[in-house]
Each structure stands twice: as structure tokens, then as C-alpha cells.
Amino acid sequence: MIVFMLMTLPIPGSEDILDLAPTGDGIGYPASITRRTGNGSSLWTVLPPEGSRQDAWVAVRIEGPRVIANSWSGYLVHLDLDTGGEIVRTLTK
């Protein structure tokens, strides 16, 4: 079985994308989430909650006006799609 994570997510109704920059360890989990415009400009970037090199995003999805992301460190984070601002963070472990 081959499992992989998309490295970009299109934003519905927009030319923008979420760019999921991979970690440098070759595993492929995103080290950051960046909203990019159609011309490639960065609007915002969010790092995993722990802020350590060992933390990464393990799942990222868009639900309406929010980005929902799970971190390796066990957090479920809701982000504002327009600003990248954190709305809520819940420790799920």
C-alpha cells in the first residue's frame, strides 16, 4: 500500500492554494502550511503548535472558512482561512 499526502490543497472558489512544505527528514509530513495567491505570493504561514523540529502537520483539510489541521504532537488546530489566525487548539492525546 502506498500512502502519501498532497503537497498543495486548492482553496475552493479561489485561485489560491495551501502549500504544505515538507519536513527535511524525507518522511513527507508538512513542516508548515502557507496560503499562496495565484501568483505565488505568500499571505500567511503557520508552523505546528509545538514549534520544534520534531513536530509536523499530519493531516490538513479545508472546511468552509477554516483550515483544520492535526499535528504530530497531538493537537487539533482550527485556523482562519483568510488570516491564518488560530481559532481554537485542542490537545487530543
C-alpha positions as CSV (number, residue, x, y, z in Angstrom):
1,M,0.0,0.0,0.0
2,I,1.3,3.4,-0.9
3,V,0.3,6.3,1.4
4,F,1.1,9.9,0.6
5,M,0.0,13.4,1.4
6,L,-0.8,16.1,-1.2
7,M,1.7,19.0,-1.0
8,T,-0.9,21.6,-2.2
9,L,-4.6,21.9,-1.5
10,P,-6.7,24.1,-3.8
11,I,-8.9,26.6,-2.0
12,P,-12.5,26.3,-3.3
13,G,-13.7,29.4,-5.1
14,S,-10.3,30.9,-5.3
15,E,-7.1,30.8,-7.3
16,D,-5.2,30.4,-4.0
17,I,-3.7,27.2,-2.6
18,L,-2.4,25.9,0.7
19,D,1.2,25.0,0.2
20,L,2.3,22.2,2.6
21,A,6.1,22.4,2.8
22,P,7.6,19.0,3.6
23,T,9.9,18.4,6.5
24,G,13.5,17.8,5.7
25,D,13.6,14.3,7.0
26,G,12.2,12.6,3.9
27,I,9.0,11.4,5.6
28,G,6.9,14.0,3.8
29,Y,4.7,15.4,6.6
30,P,4.3,19.2,6.2
31,A,6.5,21.4,8.3
32,S,4.4,24.4,7.6
33,I,1.1,25.5,6.0
34,T,1.3,28.6,3.7
35,R,-1.6,30.2,1.9
36,R,-0.3,31.3,-1.6
37,T,-2.1,33.5,-4.1
38,G,-2.4,32.6,-7.8
39,N,0.8,34.4,-8.5
40,G,2.7,32.6,-5.7
41,S,2.8,35.3,-3.1
42,S,2.6,34.2,0.5
43,L,-0.4,35.5,2.5
44,W,0.4,33.7,5.7
45,T,2.4,30.8,7.1
46,V,1.6,28.6,10.2
47,L,4.0,26.3,11.9
48,P,2.9,23.3,14.1
49,P,2.0,24.2,17.7
50,E,5.0,22.7,19.5
51,G,7.3,24.8,17.3
52,S,10.0,22.1,17.5
53,R,11.8,20.5,14.6
54,Q,10.2,17.2,15.5
55,D,6.6,18.5,15.2
56,A,4.8,18.4,11.9
57,W,1.3,18.6,10.4
58,V,0.0,15.1,9.8
59,A,-3.4,15.9,8.3
60,V,-4.7,19.2,6.8
61,R,-8.1,19.9,5.3
62,I,-10.3,22.8,4.4
63,E,-13.8,23.0,5.9
64,G,-15.7,26.2,4.8
65,P,-13.8,29.2,6.1
66,R,-11.4,27.2,8.2
67,V,-8.3,25.1,7.8
68,I,-8.4,22.1,10.1
69,A,-5.0,20.6,10.9
70,N,-3.7,17.8,13.2
71,S,-0.1,17.9,14.5
72,W,2.3,15.1,15.3
73,S,2.3,16.4,18.9
74,G,-1.4,15.6,19.2
75,Y,-3.1,19.0,18.6
76,L,-6.2,19.6,16.5
77,V,-6.0,23.2,15.3
78,H,-8.6,25.3,13.6
79,L,-7.2,28.2,11.6
80,D,-9.0,31.1,9.9
81,L,-8.6,30.5,6.1
82,D,-8.3,34.2,5.3
83,T,-5.8,35.2,8.0
84,G,-4.1,32.0,9.2
85,G,-5.0,33.1,12.7
86,E,-5.6,30.3,15.2
87,I,-9.2,30.0,16.2
88,V,-9.0,27.0,18.6
89,R,-6.4,24.4,19.7
90,T,-7.3,21.2,21.4
91,L,-4.9,18.6,22.7
92,T,-6.3,15.2,21.6
93,K,-3.9,12.9,23.3
